[in-house]
Amino acid sequence: MQSAGRRQRRGGPIGRCPAALSTTAGGDLRTSASEAGRGGPGWLIASVDELATWRVVAGNLLAGAVAGCTVEAALFPIDTIKTRLQAMRSGGGMRALLRGGGAGRLYSGIFGNLAGVAPATALFFAVYEPFKQLGSEMLPKEQEKAGPLLAGAMAGLVASTIRVPTEVVKQRMQTGEFRKFFGAVKGIVGREGPQGLFAGYGAFLLRDLPFDAIEFFTYEFLKSTYEEHVLRPIHSGEAAVAGAVAGGVTGLLTTPFDVMKTRLMTQGATGQYQNVLDCTAKVIREEGVTALFKGWQPRLVWISIGGCVFFTALEQARKAFVPQKPPPPPEENKGKKKR
């Protein structure tokens, strides 16, 4: 009774997860069929509800793809510098870094990467939004803000099927091993087999599942807490601050996993590292514990700015592509303030 009451208070189908929506739509359609037999207009209402539902789903997919491509294009050079630093087996300054491909090649591989980022981010939100809403519907009220934690991890797992091959090709190009995207794909598959496109998959999941879970949980928590305080939707500048904080905290905490992922993805056919544990042990033994945090400075800058750009772009894209719920009447706002 409690979850049903909460669903009713949240209103119509807009913003619900597809699982909940299919149940609701099914109920509407069954009712509509009986009404249609009596000449009632129920079928029309159900059709309008379903159309609104899928407009929301499509809008979230498009918003996610736009936000993902925006942040990737804006921060690609910083990502390239971070990747080259982490891929170095020994110490080296900026001269060594630039010899790895030159300052003019900081955008190497970006177009192929964007071709993978767009569908990967869209797929992420295809999973994230339903699971987030499902969590808010099923969890007790005092725990409902934890919904994005599970939703972020689940969405990251599904999206990794596109993210990992894209990331492998991107990083091989960033380190100067290949110059063209399709040439990189052909070279990797030719030398290492199709599994070469999934090099470092375990390390990727070890980094990205907690990353997605922590970042989206932190952002959604900051956003919802702030909106409850000011009694209005978050503005772009406020979303930027919340995104930067969420990204910075998450980026710093997951740097060791990022180093391991980069080493495994860029080793090629040399086979220097067997798996995540072997890679971690060898890096610590040969380079010291501090090597686990190689490239943390550009990564912290990159992820903080990335969170700022991504969540700002996401909120703007949602306003453009996702049907918005009408604001509550002034009387309702006044009642909330009094309480």
C-alpha positions in Angstrom: 0.0 0.0 0.0 2.8 2.3 0.8 4.6 2.0 -2.6 1.3 2.3 -4.4 0.5 5.5 -2.5 3.9 6.9 -3.3 3.5 6.0 -7.0 0.2 7.8 -7.0 1.6 10.9 -5.4 4.4 11.1 -8.0 1.8 11.4 -10.7 1.5 10.0 -14.2 3.8 7.8 -16.3 6.4 10.5 -17.1 9.7 9.6 -15.5 8.7 6.0 -14.4 10.8 3.0 -15.3 9.8 0.9 -18.3 9.1 -2.1 -16.0 6.6 0.0 -14.0 5.4 1.6 -17.2 4.6 -1.7 -18.9 2.5 -2.8 -16.0 0.7 0.6 -15.9 0.2 0.7 -19.7 -1.0 -2.9 -19.7 -3.6 -2.1 -17.1 -4.7 1.0 -19.0 -4.9 -1.0 -22.2 -7.0 -3.7 -20.6 -9.3 -1.1 -19.2 -9.3 0.6 -22.5 -10.3 -2.5 -24.4 -13.4 -2.9 -22.2 -14.3 0.7 -22.5 -13.8 0.6 -26.3 -16.3 -2.2 -26.4 -18.7 0.2 -24.8 -17.7 3.0 -27.1 -15.6 4.7 -24.4 -12.5 6.8 -25.1 -10.1 4.8 -22.9 -8.0 3.5 -25.8 -7.1 7.1 -26.8 -6.0 8.0 -23.2 -3.8 4.9 -23.1 -2.2 5.7 -26.4 -1.5 9.3 -25.3 0.1 8.0 -22.0 2.3 5.5 -23.9 3.4 8.1 -26.4 4.4 10.4 -23.5 6.2 7.6 -21.8 8.4 6.8 -24.9 9.0 10.5 -25.5 10.6 10.6 -22.1 12.6 7.4 -22.8 13.8 8.7 -26.1 14.5 12.1 -24.6 16.7 10.7 -21.9 18.7 8.6 -24.4 19.3 11.6 -26.6 20.2 13.8 -23.6 22.7 11.2 -22.4 24.3 10.9 -25.8 24.6 14.7 -26.2 26.1 15.1 -22.7 28.6 12.3 -23.2 29.9 13.6 -26.5 30.1 17.2 -25.2 32.3 16.3 -22.3 34.4 13.9 -24.3 35.2 16.5 -27.0 35.9 19.2 -24.5 38.3 17.3 -22.3 39.9 14.8 -24.8 43.4 16.5 -24.7 43.6 16.2 -20.8 42.5 12.5 -21.2 45.3 12.0 -23.7 47.9 13.5 -21.3 46.6 11.4 -18.4 46.8 8.2 -20.5 50.3 8.8 -21.7 51.5 9.5 -18.2 49.9 6.3 -16.8 51.2 4.2 -19.7 54.9 5.2 -19.0 56.8 2.3 -17.3 59.4 4.7 -15.9 59.6 8.3 -14.8 59.5 10.9 -17.4 58.7 14.6 -17.6 56.8 16.7 -20.1 59.5 16.2 -22.8 59.1 12.4 -22.7 55.3 12.9 -22.7 55.4 15.0 -25.8 57.8 12.6 -27.5 55.1 10.0 -27.2 53.1 11.6 -30.0 53.6 15.3 -29.9 51.4 18.1 -28.6 49.6 18.3 -31.9 48.3 14.8 -31.5 46.4 15.3 -28.3 43.1 14.8 -30.2 44.3 11.6 -31.8 41.4 9.1 -32.0 38.6 11.5 -31.0 36.3 10.9 -33.9 36.3 7.2 -33.6 35.9 7.6 -29.8 32.8 9.9 -30.2 31.3 7.2 -32.5 31.4 4.9 -29.5 30.7 7.4 -26.7 27.3 8.4 -28.2 25.7 4.9 -28.2 27.4 3.9 -25.0 26.1 6.9 -23.1 22.7 6.5 -24.6 22.7 2.8 -23.5 23.8 3.9 -20.0 20.8 6.1 -19.6 18.5 3.5 -21.1 19.4 1.4 -18.1 20.1 4.1 -15.5 16.8 6.0 -15.5 14.6 2.9 -15.2 16.7 1.4 -12.4 16.9 4.8 -10.5 13.1 5.1 -10.7 12.6 1.5 -9.7 14.8 2.0 -6.6 12.9 5.1 -5.6 9.6 3.2 -5.9 10.7 0.1 -4.0 13.1 1.4 -1.3 11.7 2.9 1.9 11.4 6.7 1.9 14.5 7.1 4.2 16.6 5.0 1.8 15.2 6.1 -1.6 18.2 8.4 -2.3 20.4 5.3 -2.5 18.6 4.3 -5.8 21.2 5.9 -8.1 24.0 3.9 -6.4 22.7 0.6 -7.8 21.4 2.2 -10.9 24.8 3.7 -11.8 26.6 0.4 -11.3 24.0 -1.6 -13.3 24.0 1.0 -16.2 27.8 1.0 -16.2 27.9 -2.8 -16.5 25.6 -2.9 -19.5 27.3 0.1 -21.2 30.7 -1.5 -20.8 30.0 -3.7 -23.8 30.4 -0.7 -26.0 32.7 1.4 -23.7 35.5 -1.1 -23.5 36.3 -1.7 -27.2 36.0 2.1 -27.7 38.4 2.8 -24.8 41.0 0.2 -25.9 41.1 1.7 -29.4 41.2 5.3 -28.1 44.1 4.6 -25.7 46.2 2.8 -28.3 45.8 5.8 -30.5 46.6 8.2 -27.6 49.8 6.5 -26.9 50.9 6.7 -30.5 50.6 3.0 -31.4 48.0 3.7 -34.2 47.0 6.8 -36.1 43.6 5.9 -37.6 40.6 4.4 -35.8 39.7 1.6 -38.2 43.4 0.9 -38.7 43.7 0.5 -34.9 40.7 -1.9 -34.8 42.1 -4.0 -37.7 45.6 -4.0 -36.1 44.4 -5.0 -32.7 42.1 -7.8 -34.0 44.8 -9.0 -36.4 47.5 -9.3 -33.7 45.5 -10.2 -30.6 42.2 -11.5 -31.9 38.8 -10.1 -31.2 39.5 -10.5 -27.4 42.1 -7.8 -27.8 39.3 -5.2 -28.1 38.3 -6.2 -24.5 41.8 -6.0 -23.0 41.6 -4.9 -19.4 37.9 -5.6 -19.2 38.1 -6.7 -15.6 40.1 -3.6 -14.6 37.7 -1.4 -16.5 34.7 -2.8 -14.5 36.7 -2.5 -11.3 37.2 1.2 -12.1 33.9 2.1 -13.8 31.3 0.3 -11.7 32.2 2.0 -8.5 32.9 5.2 -10.4 29.5 5.3 -12.0 27.8 4.3 -8.8 29.6 6.9 -6.6 29.5 9.8 -9.1 25.8 9.5 -9.9 24.9 8.8 -6.3 26.8 11.9 -5.2 25.4 14.1 -7.9 21.8 12.9 -7.4 22.1 13.3 -3.6 23.5 16.8 -3.9 20.8 17.7 -6.5 17.8 16.3 -4.6 19.0 17.8 -1.3 19.4 21.2 -2.8 16.1 21.1 -4.7 14.3 20.1 -1.5 15.9 23.1 0.3 15.1 25.7 -2.4 11.8 24.2 -3.6 12.7 24.5 -7.3 14.6 22.6 -10.0 18.3 23.0 -10.0 19.8 25.7 -12.3 22.7 25.2 -14.7 25.3 26.8 -12.6 24.2 24.8 -9.5 24.3 21.6 -11.5 27.8 22.5 -12.6 29.0 22.8 -9.0 27.4 19.6 -7.9 28.8 17.8 -11.0 32.3 19.1 -10.3 32.2 18.0 -6.7 30.8 14.5 -7.6 33.4 14.1 -10.3 36.4 15.2 -8.3 35.7 13.0 -5.3 35.0 10.0 -7.5 38.0 10.6 -9.8 40.5 10.7 -6.9 39.1 7.6 -5.2 39.2 5.5 -8.4 42.7 6.6 -9.7 44.5 3.3 -8.8 41.9 1.3 -10.7 42.3 3.7 -13.7 46.1 3.1 -13.7 45.6 -0.7 -13.8 43.1 -0.4 -16.5 45.4 1.8 -18.6 48.4 -0.5 -18.2 46.3 -3.6 -19.2 44.7 -1.9 -22.2 47.9 -0.4 -23.6 50.3 -3.4 -23.1 49.3 -4.9 -26.5 50.6 -8.4 -27.3 53.6 -8.1 -25.0 51.7 -9.9 -22.1 53.6 -8.0 -19.4 50.6 -8.2 -17.1 48.4 -11.3 -16.8 45.5 -9.8 -14.9 44.5 -7.0 -12.5 46.2 -8.6 -9.5 49.4 -9.4 -11.4 49.5 -5.9 -12.8 49.0 -4.3 -9.3 51.7 -6.5 -7.7 54.2 -5.8 -10.5 53.6 -2.0 -10.5 54.0 -1.8 -6.7 57.1 -4.0 -6.7 58.9 -2.3 -9.7 57.7 1.3 -9.3 56.4 1.7 -5.7 53.0 2.3 -4.3 52.9 5.9 -5.5 52.8 4.6 -9.1 49.2 3.6 -8.4 48.4 7.3 -8.4 50.2 8.2 -11.6 48.4 10.9 -13.5 46.1 11.7 -10.6 46.6 15.5 -11.1 45.3 15.6 -14.7 42.7 12.9 -13.8 41.4 15.0 -10.9 41.2 18.1 -13.2 39.7 16.1 -16.0 37.1 14.4 -14.0 36.1 17.5 -12.0 35.7 19.6 -15.1 34.1 16.6 -16.8 31.5 16.3 -14.1 30.8 20.0 -14.3 30.4 19.9 -18.1 28.6 16.5 -18.3 25.9 17.2 -15.7 25.4 20.8 -17.0 25.0 19.5 -20.5 22.8 16.7 -19.3 20.4 19.0 -17.4 20.2 21.3 -20.5 19.7 18.5 -22.9 16.9 17.1 -20.6 15.2 20.4 -20.7 15.4 20.4 -24.5 14.5 16.7 -25.2 12.6 15.4 -22.2 8.9 16.5 -21.6 8.9 18.5 -18.4 6.3 18.1 -15.6 4.4 21.3 -15.0 5.4 23.2 -11.9 3.1 22.8 -8.8 0.6 25.6 -8.3 1.6 28.5 -6.0 -0.8 27.3 -3.2 1.1 24.0 -3.1 4.4 25.7 -2.8 3.1 27.9 0.0 1.9 24.9 1.9 5.3 23.2 1.6 7.1 26.3 2.9 4.8 26.4 5.9 5.5 22.8 6.7 
